[in-house]
Amino acid sequence: MAMDEAVMRLRPRQSYDTLRIYMWLPSGVSIGRRQDAHRAVDLEEIRRKGYKLVRRPTGGAALLHAQDAEITYSVVLSSSHEIYQHDVARSAAMIAEGIVGALERLGVEARVGGFRGSESQELCYLRSGSSDVLVGGRKISGSAQRREGGVLLQHGTLLLDFDPDLWLSLIRTPGMDSATLAGSVATLRQLLGGVEIGRVVEAMVEGFSEALNAEKTVFSGLTAEEVGLSLQLYHSKYSKPVWNLEGRA
């Protein structure tokens, strides 16, 4: 999360937009910027399992980022990008077309929008949003967006696997049972049988390049300045209970 915020903050000094693709080790639970940590998740169970809790700089609801079971992406765009000119709902949906493009390249038919979720739910995959990506009416990707200083940051996920009992043990979802939750969610391994991570990442790069209308794609790590700010943000914010539990920077 510190890296994503660093890339967002430093975008005005760069000449390019950024797509970042990563996975989680160890497993982590992230909550939205405005969620009540004590209400949204079971903090003791998260600690007991050895997972990490972090509050995202973006909004949305709680997510389990299970090791080897999910790919996370972040997109950082400047205000000069055509997508930025649209409102949050429309721009988020346009960015999520990158996931649709990736899935199509993998042989999966998908579309953006239309999931019938509830905004009161603390669990992301039970909430509806303009940028939900659906396969056969089931949600396989969700996202959340933040704008600050003329820069857009959008976080999103792509599920590879899903254990409803594990999710329900960590994220508070009163009245929800594992069978109903499982029926609302789709995963790549469920759809394809097996998943080769390198091919999925390649498809995501291609899908987002098309959705973001990128004329050129360059593969790179963070700049030295982005690494430095990431470390600063980690030590001063994202490793602190005052941010992760209380939402105060």
C-alpha positions as CSV (number, residue, x, y, z in Angstrom):
1,M,0.0,0.0,0.0
2,A,2.9,2.3,0.7
3,M,4.3,1.6,-2.7
4,D,1.0,2.4,-4.4
5,E,0.7,5.7,-2.5
6,A,4.3,6.6,-3.3
7,V,3.7,6.1,-7.0
8,M,0.5,8.2,-6.8
9,R,2.2,11.0,-5.0
10,L,5.2,11.1,-7.3
11,R,3.2,10.9,-10.5
12,P,3.4,14.7,-11.2
13,R,7.2,14.3,-11.4
14,Q,7.0,11.4,-14.0
15,S,6.3,11.5,-17.7
16,Y,4.3,8.2,-17.6
17,D,1.3,6.4,-16.0
18,T,1.8,3.2,-14.0
19,L,0.2,-0.3,-13.9
20,R,1.6,-2.2,-11.0
21,I,0.8,-6.0,-10.6
22,Y,1.6,-7.9,-7.4
23,M,0.7,-10.7,-5.1
24,W,0.8,-11.0,-1.3
25,L,3.3,-12.7,1.0
26,P,2.3,-13.4,3.8
27,S,-1.5,-13.3,3.2
28,G,-3.0,-10.0,4.1
29,V,-6.4,-8.5,4.9
30,S,-7.0,-5.0,3.6
31,I,-9.8,-2.7,4.6
32,G,-11.2,0.4,2.8
33,R,-10.0,3.9,3.7
34,R,-13.2,4.7,5.7
35,Q,-14.1,1.3,7.2
36,D,-14.2,0.7,10.9
37,A,-11.6,-2.0,11.5
38,H,-13.2,-3.4,14.6
39,R,-16.6,-3.7,12.9
40,A,-15.3,-5.0,9.5
41,V,-12.9,-7.8,10.5
42,D,-11.9,-10.2,13.3
43,L,-8.6,-8.7,14.4
44,E,-7.8,-11.6,16.8
45,E,-8.4,-14.2,14.1
46,I,-6.2,-12.3,11.6
47,R,-3.4,-12.2,14.2
48,R,-3.9,-15.9,15.1
49,K,-3.5,-16.9,11.5
50,G,-0.3,-14.8,11.1
51,Y,-1.8,-12.5,8.5
52,K,-1.2,-8.8,8.2
53,L,-3.9,-6.1,8.3
54,V,-3.5,-2.9,6.3
55,R,-5.9,0.0,5.6
56,R,-5.9,1.0,1.9
57,P,-5.5,4.6,0.7
58,T,-8.5,3.8,-1.6
59,G,-12.1,3.1,-0.5
60,G,-14.2,0.0,-0.7
61,A,-14.7,-2.9,1.7
62,A,-12.6,-5.6,3.3
63,L,-10.6,-8.2,1.3
64,L,-8.5,-11.2,2.0
65,H,-5.4,-11.2,-0.2
66,A,-4.6,-14.9,0.2
67,Q,-1.1,-16.1,-0.7
68,D,-1.1,-17.6,-4.2
69,A,-4.9,-17.1,-4.5
70,E,-5.2,-13.6,-5.9
71,I,-3.4,-11.0,-8.1
72,T,-3.7,-7.4,-7.2
73,Y,-3.3,-4.5,-9.6
74,S,-3.0,-0.7,-9.1
75,V,-3.3,1.9,-11.8
76,V,-2.0,5.4,-11.4
77,L,-3.1,8.0,-14.0
78,S,-2.5,11.7,-14.3
79,S,-5.3,14.2,-14.9
80,S,-4.1,14.5,-18.5
81,H,-5.3,11.0,-19.3
82,E,-8.6,10.8,-21.1
83,I,-10.1,8.4,-18.5
84,Y,-9.5,11.0,-15.7
85,Q,-12.0,13.3,-17.4
86,H,-14.8,11.0,-16.5
87,D,-16.4,10.7,-13.1
88,V,-15.3,8.1,-10.6
89,A,-17.9,5.5,-11.4
90,R,-17.4,5.8,-15.2
91,S,-13.6,6.0,-15.0
92,A,-13.4,3.0,-12.6
93,A,-15.5,0.9,-15.0
94,M,-13.3,2.0,-18.0
95,I,-10.1,0.9,-16.1
96,A,-11.8,-2.4,-15.1
97,E,-12.1,-3.2,-18.8
98,G,-8.4,-4.1,-18.5
99,I,-9.5,-7.2,-16.4
100,V,-12.1,-8.0,-19.0
101,G,-9.5,-7.8,-21.7
102,A,-7.2,-10.0,-19.7
103,L,-9.9,-12.6,-19.1
104,E,-10.8,-12.7,-22.8
105,R,-7.2,-13.4,-23.7
106,L,-7.3,-16.3,-21.3
107,G,-10.5,-17.7,-22.9
108,V,-13.0,-16.4,-20.3
109,E,-16.0,-14.3,-21.3
110,A,-16.5,-11.4,-18.8
111,R,-18.2,-8.0,-18.5
112,V,-18.1,-5.0,-16.3
113,G,-20.9,-4.0,-13.9
114,G,-24.3,-5.4,-12.9
115,F,-23.5,-7.3,-9.7
116,R,-26.4,-7.3,-7.3
117,G,-24.6,-6.7,-4.0
118,S,-25.3,-4.7,-0.9
119,E,-23.5,-1.5,0.0
120,S,-23.9,-2.4,3.7
121,Q,-21.7,-5.4,3.4
122,E,-18.2,-5.2,5.0
123,L,-16.8,-7.8,2.5
124,C,-15.8,-6.5,-0.9
125,Y,-17.1,-9.4,-3.0
126,L,-20.6,-8.9,-1.7
127,R,-20.8,-5.2,-2.6
128,S,-21.9,-3.9,-5.9
129,G,-19.8,-1.3,-7.8
130,S,-19.6,0.2,-11.3
131,S,-16.2,-1.5,-11.8
132,D,-17.2,-5.1,-10.8
133,V,-16.1,-7.7,-13.3
134,L,-18.5,-10.5,-13.7
135,V,-18.3,-14.0,-15.2
136,G,-21.7,-15.6,-15.6
137,G,-23.2,-13.2,-13.0
138,R,-20.5,-14.0,-10.4
139,K,-17.9,-11.5,-9.3
140,I,-14.2,-12.3,-10.1
141,S,-12.8,-8.8,-9.7
142,G,-13.6,-5.6,-7.7
143,S,-11.9,-2.3,-7.4
144,A,-11.8,1.1,-5.6
145,Q,-10.5,4.5,-6.6
146,R,-9.0,7.6,-5.0
147,R,-8.1,11.0,-6.5
148,E,-5.7,13.4,-5.0
149,G,-3.7,16.3,-6.4
150,G,-4.7,15.7,-10.0
151,V,-3.8,12.0,-9.8
152,L,-6.0,8.9,-9.9
153,L,-5.2,5.6,-8.0
154,Q,-7.3,2.6,-8.6
155,H,-6.8,-0.7,-6.7
156,G,-8.3,-4.0,-8.0
157,T,-8.1,-7.7,-7.6
158,L,-8.4,-10.8,-9.8
159,L,-9.3,-14.0,-7.9
160,L,-7.4,-17.2,-8.7
161,D,-8.9,-19.2,-5.8
162,F,-11.5,-18.7,-3.1
163,D,-12.1,-20.3,0.3
164,P,-15.4,-19.0,1.5
165,D,-15.0,-20.4,5.0
166,L,-11.6,-18.7,5.4
167,W,-13.0,-15.4,4.2
168,L,-16.0,-15.6,6.6
169,S,-13.7,-16.4,9.5
170,L,-11.8,-13.1,9.0
171,I,-14.4,-10.6,7.6
172,R,-17.6,-10.0,9.5
173,T,-20.6,-10.9,7.4
174,P,-23.6,-11.6,9.7
175,G,-26.2,-13.9,8.2
176,M,-23.9,-15.1,5.3
177,D,-23.1,-18.7,4.8
178,S,-20.2,-20.2,2.9
179,A,-22.4,-21.8,0.1
180,T,-24.1,-18.5,-0.7
181,L,-20.8,-16.6,-0.7
182,A,-19.2,-19.2,-2.9
183,G,-22.1,-18.9,-5.3
184,S,-21.5,-15.2,-5.7
185,V,-17.8,-15.5,-6.6
186,A,-15.9,-16.8,-9.6
187,T,-12.2,-17.7,-9.7
188,L,-9.7,-18.4,-12.6
189,R,-8.8,-21.8,-11.4
190,Q,-12.4,-22.8,-11.1
191,L,-13.0,-21.6,-14.7
192,L,-9.8,-22.8,-16.3
193,G,-8.7,-25.7,-14.2
194,G,-5.1,-24.6,-13.9
195,V,-3.5,-21.2,-13.9
196,E,0.0,-20.2,-15.1
197,I,0.8,-17.0,-13.2
198,G,3.1,-15.6,-15.9
199,R,0.5,-16.0,-18.6
200,V,-2.2,-14.3,-16.4
201,V,0.2,-11.4,-15.8
202,E,1.0,-11.2,-19.5
203,A,-2.8,-11.1,-20.3
204,M,-3.3,-8.4,-17.7
205,V,-0.6,-6.2,-19.2
206,E,-2.1,-6.6,-22.6
207,G,-5.7,-6.0,-21.4
208,F,-4.8,-2.9,-19.5
209,S,-2.6,-1.6,-22.3
210,E,-5.7,-1.7,-24.5
211,A,-8.1,-0.4,-21.9
212,L,-5.8,2.5,-21.0
213,N,-5.0,3.2,-24.7
214,A,-1.3,2.9,-24.0
215,E,0.9,3.8,-27.0
216,K,4.0,2.2,-25.4
217,T,4.6,-0.2,-22.5
218,V,7.8,-0.3,-20.6
219,F,8.6,-2.9,-17.9
220,S,10.4,-1.5,-14.9
221,G,10.7,-1.5,-11.1
222,L,10.1,1.4,-8.8
223,T,12.4,4.4,-9.2
224,A,14.8,5.2,-6.4
225,E,12.6,8.1,-5.4
226,E,9.5,5.9,-5.3
227,V,11.4,3.3,-3.1
228,G,12.5,6.0,-0.7
229,L,9.0,7.4,-0.3
230,S,7.5,3.9,0.0
231,L,9.8,3.2,2.9
232,Q,9.0,6.5,4.5
233,L,5.2,5.9,4.2
234,Y,5.6,2.4,5.5
235,H,7.4,3.5,8.7
236,S,5.3,6.6,9.3
237,K,1.8,5.3,8.2
238,Y,1.2,1.8,6.9
239,S,3.0,0.0,9.8
240,K,1.1,2.0,12.4
241,P,-2.1,1.0,14.3
242,V,-3.1,4.7,14.3
243,W,-3.6,4.3,10.5
244,N,-4.5,0.7,10.1
245,L,-7.0,0.5,13.0
246,E,-8.2,4.1,13.4
247,G,-7.7,5.6,9.9
248,R,-5.7,8.5,11.1
249,A,-2.5,9.4,9.3
